[in-house]
Amino acid sequence: MTQRQMAMCAQEKGQGLCISCAQKMDNAQDLVRSMMQMSGLGRKKLSDDNPLFQDPPPKEDCPICMLPMPVNSGVCDVHTVYQSCCGKIICCGCVQASRDELKRRNKERKQKNMSKMEDLCPFCRVPDTKSDKAEVKRLKQRIKSNEDDAEAFLRLGNGYNYELWGLKRDRDKAFELYSQAAKLGSVQAHDQIAKAHKNGFVPGHDGANWDMDKAQYHMELAAMGGHEAARHNLGLMEQQFYGSSDHAMKHFMIAASSGFELSLKEVGEGYKAGHVSKEDYTKTLRAYQNTREEMKSEQRTRVLKLYSSTYKQFQAV
């Protein structure tokens, strides 16, 4: 049985690969590629003014330093932290600055035999939670009292999906929380839902119900919302599965202009291969450099130096 026949088998059954086909398929990615190439047959060429290829919305500013932050934490070496007390997303530079100030004050208080101050939220000054259990409780309370806080739904969904704060993995619960976050406008939630459909981890199916159409749909929504990694992954999808260098490079140029380094490398390779013009490559490179410069600060650079090994390990996962 050919890969194309196996792909047709999976599509007809609507529940993924049957046992017989699975035994004959050595590499699951080959199946995914076959299915996506089939779905790409006869696709209409997307015009440059298609909403999918429009510039993403402006990046949100940190509410403290007022410098732009990436949607995908870690882009341009800028990490972000969600504060479950006030619902604010704060850049790593401001979080570290708050910790440094607390450390300085506690040193002074110690010299005066005064009690030690608690860790406080850099924005609302509410004491940080002291345990995983307390953090989960605060997230649930925030969801209950702030039903429009998409980030709270997203973070709790991440907790169940990635076993954070001592939570046991519950992908069905995570998917439910991601879905609510997506309805409230979270582009990161759309990215997580795309991953769930791509890997088959949707309610009622434990890795056995791939739906690449839904995966691509949510990936596109995330990309149009400014999610840098989702945009890059769309480029990889076009490049590896559909064989469309034109569409792939458009995605890579948008992601690179938003500060995504891996996409810039892909644009460079596209320029060498003749898929990207010198003008477009130069324009993308300048946009990438400008984005990095706009998000750069002394505090953020200091954090990168302090935790560079930790961040590298995090980005490698």
C-alpha positions, -999 to 999 in steps of 0.1 A, spaced: 0 0 0 14 34 -10 16 64 14 -11 81 -7 -34 51 -2 -27 51 35 -35 88 37 -68 82 19 -76 54 43 -70 77 73 -91 105 57 -120 81 49 -121 67 84 -119 101 99 -102 87 130 -66 86 120 -45 56 108 -59 21 110 -39 -7 126 -30 -23 93 -18 9 78 1 19 109 21 -13 108 32 -5 72 41 31 79 76 34 93 75 72 98 43 89 110 55 122 96 55 107 61 18 101 66 12 137 77 31 149 47 11 127 23 -22 139 38 -12 176 36 1 173 0 -32 158 -10 -52 185 7 -30 211 -11 -37 198 -46 -56 223 -66 -52 250 -39 -58 285 -52 -28 309 -51 -32 333 -23 -29 369 -33 -6 394 -15 -36 412 -1 -50 381 15 -56 388 52 -33 359 61 -3 379 47 -11 412 62 12 428 88 3 415 123 -11 440 149 13 461 170 30 443 199 16 450 234 37 472 257 49 462 292 26 481 316 56 492 336 85 501 312 61 507 283 84 488 259 69 464 234 68 427 243 66 396 220 35 375 218 56 344 220 77 348 251 114 345 243 114 362 209 141 388 207 154 374 240 125 390 258 106 368 282 73 377 298 55 367 330 18 366 337 8 380 371 -22 360 384 -30 387 410 -38 415 386 -38 398 352 -10 418 338 18 405 315 51 420 325 85 418 308 114 400 325 133 432 328 107 448 351 102 416 371 140 414 378 142 451 386 114 446 412 134 417 427 165 437 428 148 466 446 132 441 471 166 426 477 181 461 483 154 471 507 156 438 527 193 443 531 186 478 546 159 464 568 181 436 581 207 462 592 179 479 611 167 446 626 134 450 607 113 421 594 118 409 558 95 422 531 76 397 510 80 393 472 54 416 456 39 419 421 58 445 402 26 461 390 -1 459 417 22 452 447 1 423 460 23 396 476 33 367 453 19 332 460 42 311 482 33 276 468 21 259 436 -12 251 453 -17 288 461 -9 298 425 -35 273 411 -61 285 436 -54 321 426 -57 313 389 -90 296 395 -103 325 415 -93 349 388 -112 329 362 -142 328 384 -142 366 391 -128 377 357 -145 356 331 -131 377 303 -94 372 313 -82 351 284 -47 348 299 -60 332 331 -77 305 311 -46 300 289 -22 297 319 -44 272 337 -47 253 305 -9 252 303 -9 239 339 -30 209 329 -12 204 296 24 206 308 19 195 344 28 228 360 23 237 397 20 201 406 -11 195 384 -17 161 368 -18 161 330 -54 164 318 -54 172 281 -92 173 279 -94 199 306 -65 218 290 -83 218 256 -115 231 273 -96 260 289 -77 268 256 -110 269 237 -124 294 262 -92 315 260 -94 314 222 -130 327 223 -118 355 244 -91 365 219 -60 347 230 -37 340 200 -15 318 222 -46 296 229 -52 292 191 -15 280 188 -21 255 216 -53 243 199 -34 239 166 -8 217 183 -36 196 199 -52 189 165 -18 184 148 -8 157 174 -43 142 178 -47 152 215 -82 164 214 -111 154 238 -119 118 234 -88 109 214 -54 104 229 -31 110 200 -52 91 175 -73 118 158 -52 141 136 -70 169 120 -45 190 99 -72 212 85 -82 224 120 -46 226 130 -38 249 101 -69 269 107 -60 277 143 -23 282 134 -34 308 109 -55 326 135 -26 327 159 -3 340 131 -26 367 121 -29 377 158 9 382 159 22 349 173 57 348 159 63 310 162 29 301 147 38 323 117 71 305 114 55 271 116 31 281 88 61 288 67 76 254 75 42 238 67 41 254 33 77 246 26 78 210 38 43 197 32 29 218 3 61 225 -14 52 262 -19 83 283 -15 64 315 -24 39 312 4 66 299 28 88 329 22 60 353 28 53 337 62 90 337 70 94 374 61 65 384 83 78 364 112 114 377 107 101 412 106 84 405 140 118 395 154 118 357 149 154 347 143 148 313 128 126 328 102 153 353 93 176 324 86 150 308 63 146 341 44 184 342 40 183 307 26 155 317 3 175 346 -10 204 323 -17 181 299 -36 165 327 -56 131 326 -39 135 360 -22 146 392 -40 175 412 -27 151 441 -20 128 419 1 157 403 20 172 437 28 138 450 39 132 420 61 166 422 77 161 459 85 127 452 100 141 424 121 169 446 134 145 475 142 121 451 161 150 438 182 161 474 189 126 485 199 123 457 225 158 462 238 166 477 272 193 477 298 172 458 323 161 431 297 197 426 286 208 422 322 182 395 327 194 377 296 230 376 310 218 364 344 197 336 331 211 329 297 217 292 304 182 287 318 166 305 288 186 284 263 174 252 280 138 265 279 140 275 242 155 241 234 124 222 247 
